[in-house]
Amino acid sequence: MRRTLLLLALTASPVFAQDPPTTGPDAETPAVPTSRPAEDTSPIATRLQNRQQLRDDFDALPKLPASPIVGVISVKLDGGHVHVTTPLPPTPTSSIDTPDWPGRTLVNVGPAGSLQFHLKHERLLDGDLTLQNTEVITGPDYLQIVRDTESPTGMHSVTLIQSRQSADNEGNPVRLLINDNREDGFDSKKTLTGESFEKLRQTSDAELRREFLPILRDLGAASILQSVSPESAWQVLGGDVKPDSALAQRIDTLLPQLSADDFATRSKAEETLDTLGPAGAAAVAQRDLSTLSPDARAAVDNFLHRARKLDSATATKFEGDPDFLLNTISAEIDPRLTEAALTHLKAATGKALDLPASLSADEKQKRIEAFRSQLNPATQP
């Protein structure tokens, strides 16, 4: 059947209706067969074609004036949760150059008050073979920050979701999803949850630092993970700090007043306790409270409970956690806390971090991060 169809096709073709002469003056020079190069359909070629299409799509968008990333998006920690805002006015989907974040960025800002914001950033790495796609999407009671890294070896995805409406079965509104899908067939999925981002940081700091910190750095918000609150630092390390004489005197005065017969005196002393702050809480916790009356002891316990932001297990863990200790050193909350953190850091790592007083603030931070890099080498692009 195939041969019959081929003969019919040749007969119907005007080119082959009559064979040309092969000799004589009208003889034609045989045509040299030509062939079109075969199209490269390999995975690498396909990726490169897709990358070019991305460039074309971005180039077709309206363009906003160039701006550093902090002029496009603001990411902060407020009340234990991540808050994303933009200084841009309502804007249809447009491209914008961010000199401090190489790649191509598009933004879409919804009407004022709508809380709707979308940022998408595409970056090509490894000679265009690796595509890094970062997106930030916000709406009422919804935040999603995701990074997909597609390379010849597979796909690595990191997604932070913060939403009460899509909380997990235990009511946790914050989830960090880490997925790996490799070309060799290896698949891995990991989900970390918390009642707030701050709580997630307390329980999964290492994973957040490894997986999410690179995204925060690109968004100009690394301080979210590199900061330590004074309350946490004093709770973890305050036991190693000797209170100054003025604070010690105030505590000496307050503690007996908590057992006074006069209600007004007791009530005033309890109110004054809260003015001591986290350093005062650490100093009170060092005292022998066994001689206090039951009411006075209850007042002190309530004060310490309000001052402590970490559960006891997490506080104990952070005493030997290099990242927490480095963050405390970086925060420069109190010179005495810095010394305590340096001591714990050496005990935890066996290495001393040298920070001469002559270093500038920038040099100090670079040395801290270099020390951190030695402890936590990067595993992802």
C-alpha positions, 0 to 999 in steps of 0.5 A: 500500500505504501509503495502504491501511494508513493507512485501515485504521488510521483505521477501526480507531481508536475515535477516528475510528470516527464523525465528530463533528458539526461544527454544532449544540449538540454540535459540538466545538471543533477541537483545536489540533494540538500537537507535541513539540519535536524532540529535539536530537541535535547532537554538542554536545547529546549531549556535554552529556547524557553529561556529566550522566550522568557526574555522576550516576554519580559521585554514586551512589558511596560517598563518602570524606572530602575530601583534597588529592591528595597524601593520595590518591596519591604519585608519585615517581621511584625508581631511574629509574622512576616509582613510584605508591603510595597512603596510602589503605587497601583501598577499594572504588570510591568518590568523593573530593573533592580541593580542589586538583584540581577535578573528580570523582575516584574511587579503588579500592584493592586488598587490602594488598600487591596493588599494585592501585590505580585512580584516575579523575578527570573534569573538565569544561572550556569550559562542559562542552564539553571532558571531561578524563579522567585515570586512573592504574592500577597492578598488579604490574610495571605502571603506566599514567597516561593523560589523554584530552581530548575537545573539539569539535575532537577527541581528544588522548591522552597515555599513559605505560606502564611495564611489563617484561612489555609492553616494546617490541621493543627491550626498553624498558619505558617508553613515552609515547604521544601521539595526536591525532584531530581532527574535521577528519580530522587524525590523529597518533601518536607513541611515545617509548621508554626503558629507564627514565623517567629515560632517557626524560627525557634523550632527550625532555625537551621532549615530556615537559614539554609533554605529561606535566608538566600531568598530574604537576602535577595529581597533585602530582608536578611535581618529577619533571620539574622536578628535576635530580640533583646528578650531572647538574648537575655533569656538565653545568655543573661545568666552569664552576665553580672548585673550592674550595681544600679540594677542590683540595687533596684532589685534589692529594693523591690523584692522585699516590697512584694511581701509588704503588708500594704496592698498598695506597696505590693501592687506598685512593686509588681508594676515596677518589676515590669520596668526592669526589662529583659536585663532585669528579668535575667538578673532576678532569675539569678537570685535566690527566691526561696525566702520570698513569701508565696505571694511575692514568689508568685509575682516574680514568677509571673514577671519572669513568665511575661519576660521570657519569649522562648520555652525552656527547651528552646532557650537551653538549645540556643545556648549552644546554637552557633547561628543564634550566638552569631546573631546575638553577636551581630545584634550588639544588644549589650557588650556583656551579652556579646562576650557571653555569646563569644564564650558559648560560641567557642565552646559549641564550635571549638573555634574562636571568633576574633572581633578586635575593637578596631573593626568597623561595623561593616568589617565586623559583620563580614567577619561574622558571616565568614565565620558562619559560612565556614560552619554552614557551607552552602548546599543550594545555588 
